[in-house]
Amino acid sequence: MSSSLFVEQIASAAQEDMRAFGILASVTIAQAILESGWGRYAPGNNLFGIKGSGQLQATQEFINGKWLQIVAGFRVYESWSDSIRDHSLLLAANPRYAKVLHERDYRKASWGLQQAGYATDPQYADKLIGIIEGSDLTRYDEVVIVEEGEYVMSPDDANKIINFLSAAWMSTEDVEAKEEFHRLANELRKVSGQM
């Protein structure tokens, strides 16, 4: 699976949890990337390496200044969305992560996770920040706040309509029509939070 496809598959769940729990989507996505190797290493759909009693796995831990391989229990999920939700619940329920909740600066949120002991890796925050900046993940932090009852089009629906507009754009030679198709596609990207 390509890195962009992996991000595409988890971005909406990360954004939904950002609205519900106040955890930046960019940070959630970066943690999933780092912990699961872009989704390649997520046994039991566990994107974040959350420990529990679901299954035993070998893992690397930084203990007393050394990397050690240990065997530990890890949680198992039905889907990646379930893993993202449990990750959000874990952070929201634990007071040590209070600095991460509702933090609007991804750098501070990343350092907050490291300082709270989310991972034993002493470079954890730097790695998250590098992933966020290298993959432009902050674009997922920009969520349109809507009033109750308003409709926000999903990025998937917007992209389907944009594909139809692209086909219409290609089938005409009318310059004004092409400009209007382009304008409408950009409006759909705005409404769905892609711009």
C-alpha positions as CSV (number, residue, x, y, z in Angstrom):
1,M,0.0,0.0,0.0
2,S,1.3,3.4,-0.9
3,S,1.9,6.0,1.9
4,S,-0.6,8.4,0.4
5,L,-3.3,5.6,0.3
6,F,-2.6,4.8,3.9
7,V,-3.1,8.4,5.0
8,E,-6.2,8.6,2.8
9,Q,-7.7,5.6,4.6
10,I,-7.2,6.9,8.1
11,A,-7.5,10.7,7.7
12,S,-11.2,11.0,8.1
13,A,-11.3,8.9,11.3
14,A,-8.4,11.0,12.7
15,Q,-10.3,14.2,11.8
16,E,-13.5,12.8,13.4
17,D,-11.6,12.1,16.6
18,M,-10.0,15.5,16.5
19,R,-13.5,17.1,16.6
20,A,-14.6,14.7,19.3
21,F,-11.5,14.7,21.6
22,G,-9.3,17.6,20.5
23,I,-6.3,15.6,19.4
24,L,-4.8,17.0,16.3
25,A,-5.4,14.8,13.3
26,S,-1.9,15.4,12.1
27,V,-0.5,14.0,15.3
28,T,-2.8,11.0,15.3
29,I,-1.9,10.2,11.7
30,A,1.8,10.7,12.3
31,Q,1.7,8.3,15.3
32,A,-0.1,5.7,13.2
33,I,2.5,6.1,10.5
34,L,5.4,5.8,13.0
35,E,4.0,3.0,15.1
36,S,2.7,0.8,12.2
37,G,5.2,1.6,9.4
38,W,2.5,3.2,7.2
39,G,0.1,0.4,8.0
40,R,2.4,-2.4,7.0
41,Y,3.0,-3.6,10.6
42,A,-0.3,-3.4,12.4
43,P,-1.2,-6.9,13.6
44,G,-4.7,-7.0,15.0
45,N,-5.3,-3.6,13.2
46,N,-3.4,-2.0,16.1
47,L,-2.0,1.1,14.5
48,F,-0.5,2.6,17.7
49,G,1.2,-0.3,19.4
50,I,-1.3,0.0,22.3
51,K,-0.5,-2.7,24.8
52,G,-3.2,-5.0,26.2
53,S,-4.2,-8.7,26.3
54,G,-5.2,-9.4,22.7
55,Q,-2.0,-10.9,21.3
56,L,1.6,-11.4,22.2
57,Q,4.3,-9.7,20.0
58,A,8.0,-9.0,20.1
59,T,8.7,-5.3,20.4
60,Q,11.6,-2.9,20.9
61,E,11.7,-0.8,24.1
62,F,14.2,1.8,25.1
63,I,15.0,0.9,28.7
64,N,17.8,2.3,30.9
65,G,19.5,3.9,27.9
66,K,19.5,0.7,25.7
67,W,17.2,-0.8,23.1
68,L,15.9,-4.1,24.2
69,Q,13.6,-6.6,22.5
70,I,10.7,-7.8,24.8
71,V,7.5,-9.8,24.3
72,A,4.4,-7.9,25.3
73,G,0.6,-8.2,24.9
74,F,-1.1,-5.8,22.4
75,R,-4.7,-4.9,21.8
76,V,-6.7,-6.2,18.8
77,Y,-9.3,-4.2,16.8
78,E,-11.9,-4.9,14.2
79,S,-10.6,-2.1,12.0
80,W,-8.2,0.8,11.8
81,S,-11.0,3.2,12.7
82,D,-11.6,1.2,15.9
83,S,-7.8,1.5,16.7
84,I,-7.9,5.3,16.1
85,R,-11.0,5.6,18.4
86,D,-9.3,3.6,21.2
87,H,-6.2,5.7,20.8
88,S,-8.2,8.8,21.3
89,L,-10.1,7.4,24.3
90,L,-6.8,6.3,25.8
91,L,-5.4,9.9,25.6
92,A,-8.6,11.5,26.7
93,A,-9.1,9.3,29.7
94,N,-5.5,9.6,31.0
95,P,-4.7,12.9,32.9
96,R,-1.0,12.6,32.0
97,Y,-2.0,13.4,28.3
98,A,-4.0,16.6,29.3
99,K,-1.4,18.8,27.6
100,V,-2.0,17.1,24.3
101,L,-5.8,17.5,24.3
102,H,-6.9,20.7,22.5
103,E,-3.3,21.7,21.7
104,R,-3.4,23.4,18.3
105,D,0.4,23.3,17.7
106,Y,1.5,19.9,16.5
107,R,5.1,20.4,17.8
108,K,3.8,21.0,21.3
109,A,1.4,18.1,21.1
110,S,4.2,15.8,19.9
111,W,6.5,16.9,22.8
112,G,3.5,16.5,25.2
113,L,3.1,12.9,24.1
114,Q,6.8,12.2,24.7
115,Q,7.0,14.0,28.0
116,A,3.9,12.1,29.2
117,G,5.7,8.8,28.4
118,Y,3.6,7.6,25.5
119,A,6.7,5.8,24.0
120,T,10.1,4.9,25.3
121,D,11.9,6.2,22.2
122,P,13.8,9.3,23.3
123,Q,13.4,10.7,19.7
124,Y,9.7,10.1,19.5
125,A,8.6,13.7,19.3
126,D,11.2,14.6,16.7
127,K,10.1,11.6,14.6
128,L,6.5,12.7,14.8
129,I,7.3,16.2,13.9
130,G,9.4,15.0,10.9
131,I,6.6,12.9,9.6
132,I,4.0,15.7,10.0
133,E,6.2,18.2,8.2
134,G,7.5,15.7,5.6
135,S,4.0,14.6,4.6
136,D,2.2,17.9,5.0
137,L,-0.2,16.4,7.6
138,T,-1.2,19.7,9.1
139,R,-3.7,20.0,6.2
140,Y,-5.8,17.5,8.1
141,D,-6.0,19.8,11.1
142,E,-8.1,22.4,9.3
143,V,-11.6,21.2,9.9
144,V,-14.6,23.4,9.2
145,I,-16.8,23.9,12.2
146,V,-20.5,23.7,11.3
147,E,-23.7,24.4,13.1
148,E,-26.0,21.6,14.0
149,G,-28.1,20.5,11.0
150,E,-25.7,21.9,8.4
151,Y,-24.2,19.5,5.8
152,V,-20.5,19.1,5.1
153,M,-19.7,17.0,2.1
154,S,-17.2,14.2,2.7
155,P,-14.0,14.3,0.7
156,D,-14.9,11.0,-1.0
157,D,-18.2,12.4,-2.3
158,A,-16.5,15.6,-3.4
159,N,-13.9,13.6,-5.3
160,K,-16.6,11.5,-7.1
161,I,-18.3,14.7,-8.3
162,I,-14.9,16.2,-9.2
163,N,-14.3,13.1,-11.4
164,F,-17.6,13.8,-13.2
165,L,-16.6,17.4,-13.7
166,S,-13.2,16.4,-15.0
167,A,-14.9,14.2,-17.6
168,A,-17.2,17.1,-18.6
169,W,-14.2,19.5,-18.7
170,M,-12.3,17.1,-21.1
171,S,-15.3,16.6,-23.4
172,T,-15.8,20.3,-24.2
173,E,-13.8,22.9,-26.0
174,D,-15.8,25.8,-24.6
175,V,-13.3,27.9,-22.6
176,E,-15.9,29.5,-20.3
177,A,-17.4,26.0,-19.5
178,K,-13.9,24.7,-18.7
179,E,-13.3,27.6,-16.3
180,E,-16.6,27.0,-14.6
181,F,-15.9,23.3,-14.2
182,H,-12.5,24.2,-12.7
183,R,-14.1,26.7,-10.3
184,L,-16.8,24.2,-9.2
185,A,-14.2,21.5,-8.6
186,N,-12.3,23.9,-6.3
187,E,-15.5,24.9,-4.5
188,L,-16.1,21.2,-3.8
189,R,-12.6,20.8,-2.5
190,K,-13.2,23.7,-0.1
191,V,-16.6,22.4,1.1
192,S,-15.1,19.0,1.8
193,G,-12.1,20.4,3.7
194,Q,-9.5,19.5,1.1
195,M,-8.4,23.1,0.5
